[in-house]
Amino acid sequence: MYRIRLHGRGGQGIKTGGQILGSAFFLEGYEVQDAPRYGAERRGAPIFAYVRADRAPVQERGVITRPDLVVVADETLVPMPAAAVTQGLHPRTVFLVVSDEPGPVWRDRLTLAGPVLTLPLGGDPAQLGARCAGAAAALVGAIGRERLAQAVRDEVGRFGEGLVATALAQALAAFDAMLPHAGLAREAGEVAAGGYARPDWIEIPFDRAVVSAPDIHAAATSELARTGTWRTMRPVIDLEHCHRCSWICSTLCPDSAIRVRADRSPEVDTEHCKGCMICVAVCPTHAIRAVPEREAAT
């Protein structure tokens, strides 16, 4: 059975990428299971899609904990514990990351035992899912170019011919780029339960309720979660054009990530702004614009 995980951020097309890959497997005669998994449904939030494919009925359920292939669409997810891109990797796992840095650099950086490949940055950021699906299709060596193209048309067709053409170009380009490594990601056998060992008993000391009871309303609980790492686009405020009607953007920000200074000018809390761009949409004077995070960070 092939066990594949695609990691990315909300808005990069990872869910669609998993559907494209699953459909391509299905067109090749495989039994398929594909599904996305994500927490907060926000642009920029870490998500992943998983695909299982086998010639026999797929009986496994749940997330893939020992993948044969991991594809990471956004390299900034690698150091994030919540994204868990390296979870369950074994010596035969193929690790592909979209990055301009070479594979050996990533292999040394992550101390991985298995093959590490990179797919250069570029193309339409909203079609990263299609690129990842195309690259994965080539790496498994079991999906033909024609089947991949048909899967893209089947999954993206409802969005219009323009998007089909873009997604198709991205998927096929990634497929061709990975063809020299075709078949590198191989099927693994069934995950046996025979070697399972029960965990040791752990004694946890009893704490008073004031310490151990959950309290989501306690001070600083949400402040400690630096959700600004979800962001792919950053709101930038042009104070020369701002009319100081900051009650609009600060009130409508769903995460209260816009502070109001003493002079009534707004200030974005970049550590907690998730990049939903609602402030850009509601600003009456268009003094707030969306800037790609890579550009804003430099």
LUMVEXGU-130357 format. One record per atom (N, C-alpha, C): x, y, z; residue in one letter. Coordinates in steps of 0.1 Angstrom, whole numbers, plus 5000, padded with zeros to 4 digits. Atoms other than C-alpha are relative to their C-alpha. Layout:
BEGIN
XYZA;...
# end
This chain:
BEGIN
500849885000M;500050005000M;500950135000M;499349875000Y;501250354992Y;499350095011Y;500449914990R;500950595022R;500750134998R;499449885004I;501450955013I;499350125008I;500549884993R;501051285032R;500550124992R;499849875006L;500851635016L;499850105011L;500149894990H;501651925040H;500050134993H;500049875005G;500852285033G;499250095010G;500749914992R;498952585045R;498650034993R;501349975005G;495252685041G;500250104988G;500049905011G;494852855007G;501049964989G;499050045010Q;497652664989Q;499649884991Q;500550115008G;495452394974G;500449865004G;499650134996I;496652104995I;498949905000I;501250095001K;493151954998K;499849964986K;500250035014T;492751974961T;501149914994T;498950085004G;496251824956G;499849855004G;500350134995G;495251524977G;498949934991G;501150055008Q;492051484956Q;500549964986Q;499450025014I;494051504923I;500849875001I;499250134999L;496551234935L;499149885002L;500950114998G;493751014948G;499349964987G;500750035012S;491851044915S;500949934990S;499050065009A;495050964895A;500249865003A;499950144996F;495550644915F;498849924996F;501250075003F;491950554910F;499949974985F;500050025015L;492250604872L;500949894996L;499150105003E;495150364873E;499649865006E;500650134996G;492950094889G;500349975015G;499850024986Y;493850144926Y;498850025008Y;500949964990E;491650134956E;500650125008E;499449874995V;492050484971V;499250055012V;500549924989Q;491450675003Q;500750135001Q;499349874999D;492151045004D;499150095008D;500749914991A;491151305030A;500950115005A;499249894994P;492351645043P;499850005015P;500249984985R;492851725080R;500650145003R;499649874997Y;493052075093Y;499250045013Y;500649954988G;492252265125G;499150124997G;500749885003A;491152625123A;500050034985A;500149985014E;489852695088E;500350144996E;499549865003R;491953005081R;501149994990R;498849995009R;494253095053R;501350015008R;498750014994G;497753015063G;500249905011G;499950104989A;496952755090A;500549874994A;499450135005P;498952435087P;498949894998P;500950115003I;496952155071I;500849894993I;499450115009F;497751815055F;498949924994F;500950105006A;496051575032A;500849874999A;499350135001Y;496751205032Y;499349914989Y;500550095011V;496350945004V;500549865002V;499650145000R;496350575006R;499649934987R;500450075013A;496350354975A;500649865000A;499650145000D;496449984971D;499249924990D;500850085009R;495349714947R;498949925007R;501150064992A;493349554975A;499250105007A;500849914993P;490649714995P;500850065012P;499249924990V;492049985019V;499249995013V;500650024988Q;491149885054Q;500550095011Q;499549904990E;493250135073E;499250125001E;500749874998R;491650445088R;500950095008R;499349904992G;492850765104G;501250054992G;498849935006V;495950975097V;501149904998V;498950085003I;499050825083I;501150035009I;498949984990T;501650775110T;501449964995T;498750055006R;504350595089R;499950024985R;500149985014P;504350755055P;501149954991P;499050045010D;506150625024D;500650124992D;499649875007L;506250975009L;499450125007L;500549884994V;505951315025V;500450124990V;499849895009V;505551625003V;499650135008V;500349884992V;505851965020V;500050124990V;500149895010A;504552264999A;500650135005A;499549874994D;505752535023D;501149975010D;498850044991E;509252505038E;499950065014E;500149944986T;508352735067T;499249925010T;500750094991L;506252455081L;500949905007L;499150104995V;509252235087V;500450025015V;499649984986P;510352395120P;498850015010P;501149984992M;506752415133M;499549875006M;500450134994P;505952135158P;498549964997P;501450035003A;502152165151A;499849954987A;500250055014A;502652095114A;500449855000A;499650144999A;504451765123A;500349934986A;499650055013V;505951725088V;500949885001V;499150114999T;508551475100T;499549895009T;500650104991Q;506251265122Q;500049874993Q;500150135005G;506650895116G;500949964989G;499150035011L;509450915090L;500849885003L;499150124999H;511350585085H;501150004990H;498949995009P;514550515066P;499649994985P;500450005014R;512650445034R;499050114995R;500949895004T;510450755035T;500750094991T;499549905009V;510950985006V;499450145005V;500449874994F;510851355018F;500350104989F;499949895011L;510151624991L;499550135006L;500449874996V;510051985000V;500150114989V;500049905010V;509252284978V;501050115006V;498949914995S;512452494983S;501150024990S;498849985008D;515352654965D;501349955005D;498850064995E;517752494988E;500149864996E;499950135006P;519152164976P;499749895011P;500350114992G;518151824990G;501049975011G;499050034990P;521451755008P;500050095012P;500149904989V;521052075028V;498949965010V;501150044992W;517651965040W;500249875008W;499850134994R;518751615047R;500950025013R;499149974988D;521651745070D;499350075010D;500749924990R;519351995086R;499149925008R;501050084993L;516751745095L;500549865005L;499450134996T;519151445100T;499149894996T;500850115005L;516951225078L;500849894994L;499350125006A;517950875068A;499649974986A;500550035013G;515750845037G;500450114990G;499749905011P;515951025003P;499350135003P;500549874998V;515451395004V;500150084986V;500049935013L;514451594972L;499450135002L;500649875000T;513451944965T;499450044986T;500749955012L;511052104940L;500250165001L;499749864999P;512152464932P;498750095002P;501149914998L;509952754943L;499650064986L;500449935012G;507952934916G;498549954996G;501350035005G;504652914897G;498950075009G;501149934993D;501253014911D;499949945014D;500050054986P;501252994949P;498749935003P;501350074998A;497552894948A;499949864994A;500050135007Q;498352594927Q;501149905006Q;499050084995L;500952444950L;499549855002L;500550134998G;498652154957G;500149914987G;499950075013A;498552064920A;501549964997A;498650035001R;502352084919R;500449885008R;499750114991C;502651854949C;499449874995C;500650125005A;500251604934A;500849954987A;499350045011G;502151604901G;501449945004G;498750064995A;505551544919A;499849875006A;500350124994A;504051274940A;499749894990A;500450105010A;502551094910A;501249954993A;498850045006A;505951084894A;500949915009A;499250074991L;507750964925L;499649865003L;500450144997V;505550664931V;500249914988V;499750085012G;506150554895G;498849914995G;501150085004A;502650404892A;498950074993A;501049915006I;500750694876I;500650054987I;499649955013G;501050784839G;499650154999G;500249855002R;501151144827R;498550024995R;501449985005E;497751104809E;499049995011E;500950024989R;496050974840R;500150125010R;499949884992L;497451264860L;499250124994L;500749895006A;496151514835A;498549985001A;501450024999Q;492751354835Q;499550035014Q;500449984986A;492651364873A;499950155003A;500049854999V;493451744872V;498750054994V;501349965006R;490551794848R;498849975008R;501250044993D;488151594869D;499950085013D;500149944987E;489051764902E;499950154999E;500049865001V;489552124890V;499050064990V;500949965011G;487052134861G;498950095005G;501249924996R;484252274882R;500450155003R;499549864997F;486352594889F;500250084987F;499849935012G;486552684852G;501249964992G;498950045009E;488852634822E;501350075003E;498849934997G;491252904833G;500849935011G;499450064989L;492052734866L;500549864996L;499550135005V;492252394848V;501350014993V;498849995008A;494852514824A;501250035009A;498949974990T;496952664853T;500449885008T;499750124992A;496652364875A;500749894992A;499450115009L;497452124846L;501450034997L;498649965004A;500552324836A;500949975013A;499250014987Q;501752324873Q;500349855003Q;499950144996A;501051954879A;500949924990A;499250075010L;502651834846L;501550045001L;498649964999A;505752044851A;500749945012A;499550074988A;506251904886A;500249854997A;499950145004F;505651554872F;501249974992F;498950025009D;508251594845D;501350025008D;498849974993A;510751744870A;500449885009A;499850114991M;510451434893M;500249874993M;499950135007L;510551174865L;501349935001L;498850074998P;514251104870P;500049925013P;500150084988H;513250974904H;498849915001H;501250085000A;510250774893A;500249875007A;500050134992G;509550474916G;500850015012G;499249994988L;511750614944L;499149975012L;501050024989A;508650614967A;499349864998A;500550145002R;507750244971R;498949975010R;501150054991E;504750064987E;500649935012E;499650074988A;505149945022A;499049895004A;500950114996G;503649635037G;499050045011G;500949974990E;500949615063E;500750045013E;499449974987V;501649775097V;499649905010V;500350114991A;501849485120A;499950055014A;500249974985A;500549495156A;500749915009A;499350104992G;502649205167G;501150055009G;498949954992G;505549415179G;499650115009G;500549894992Y;503349655198Y;500349975015Y;499750014986A;504549715234A;499250115008A;500849914992R;502249865260R;500950105007R;499149904994P;503650195274P;500149975015P;499850014986D;505050195309D;499050095008D;500949924991W;502850315338W;500850135005W;499349874996I;503650685346I;499150055012I;500649944989E;502850825380E;500050154999E;500149855001I;501551185378I;499650055014I;500449954987P;501451375411P;498750084999P;501349935000F;498151515421F;500250145003F;499949864998D;497751885419D;498650055005D;501249944995R;495252105436R;499250054987R;500949975011A;492252195413A;500450144994A;499749865005V;493352565411V;501249994991V;498850025009V;496552435393V;499649914988V;500150105010S;495352135374S;498750024991S;501249995007A;491852235363A;500250094988A;499949915012P;491552375327P;499350135002P;500749874999D;490752745325D;500450084988D;499749935013I;490552885290I;499950155001I;500249854998H;489653225304H;501250065008H;498849954992A;492953255324A;500850094991A;499249905007A;495253535315A;501149944992A;498850035008A;497753495287A;499949864993A;500150135007T;496453155274T;500150014985T;499949985014S;495853275239S;501150084995S;498949915003E;498553535239E;501349924997E;498850085002L;501153255241L;500149934987L;500050075013A;500053095209A;500350104989A;499549905010R;502053285182R;499449964986R;500750045012T;499453235154T;500450084988T;499549935012G;501253485132G;500849914991G;499350095008T;503253195119T;499149934989T;500950065010W;500153085099W;500050094988W;500249905011R;500353395077R;500849974988R;499350005013T;501153385040T;500050144994T;500149865004M;500053745034M;499950095012M;499949914988R;500654045058R;499350134996R;500649875002P;498454355061P;501050115004P;499149894997V;500554665058V;499250134999V;500849884999I;499055005068I;500850124995I;499449875005D;499855325049D;499450115009D;500649904991L;499455585077L;499850134994L;500249875007E;499655875052E;498650004995E;501350015006H;496355755037H;498949965011H;500950044989C;494855635070C;499250125006C;500949904995H;491855845082H;499849995015H;500150034986R;492255715118R;498649955004R;501350064997C;488855545116C;500349865005C;499550144996S;490555255134S;499049925007S;501050084993W;487455145152W;499449904990W;500650105010I;486454975119I;500949884999I;499150125001C;489554755113C;500249935013C;499750064987S;490254695150S;498849925005S;501250074995T;486654595157T;499749884991T;500450115009L;486154375126L;501149894999L;498950105000C;489554195131C;499549885009C;500650114992P;488353845143P;500949955011P;499150044990D;491453795164D;500550115009D;499649884993S;491754145179S;501550024998S;498549985003A;495254165162A;500350144995A;499749865004I;494954535154I;499850095013I;500149914988R;495754765183R;499850154995R;500349865003V;494755135184V;501050085009V;499149914992R;497455385194R;499350125006R;500649884993A;496855695214A;499650114990A;500449905010D;496655905182D;498949944991D;501050075008R;493955665169R;500449934988R;499550075012S;496155515143S;500149855003S;500050144998P;495955135139P;501449944999P;498750075000E;498954895145E;499749855000E;500350155001V;498954525134V;501049935010V;499350094991D;500054275160D;500549884992D;499650105009T;502154055137T;500349875006T;499850134993E;502753785163E;498749925000E;501350074999H;499053705163H;499150024988H;500849985013C;497653825129C;500249884992C;500050125008K;496753515109K;500050034985K;500049965014G;496553705076G;498749974993G;501250035007C;492853665069C;499650114991C;500249885009M;492854015052M;498650065001M;501349944998I;489454115065I;500250155001I;499749854999C;491054455074C;500250064987C;499749945014V;492154505038V;498650024993V;501349995007A;488554445026A;499150115006A;500949914994V;486854675051V;500550145002V;499449864999C;489254975051C;499350094990C;500749915009P;487155265037P;500950074990P;499049925008T;490255455024T;501049914993T;499150095007H;492055145011H;501550035004H;498649974994A;495055235034A;500749885004A;499450124997I;495654875041I;500249914988I;499850095011R;497154645015R;500649875004R;499550144997A;498154275014A;501349994993A;498650025005V;501854205010V;500449855003V;499550134997P;503353855006P;500950005012P;499250014987E;504953745039E;501550004997E;498650015003R;508253665022R;500650144997R;499649875003E;508454025009E;500050095013E;500149914989A;507254195041A;501049965011A;499050044990A;509653995063A;501450054997A;498749955004T;512554125044T;500050155000T;
# end
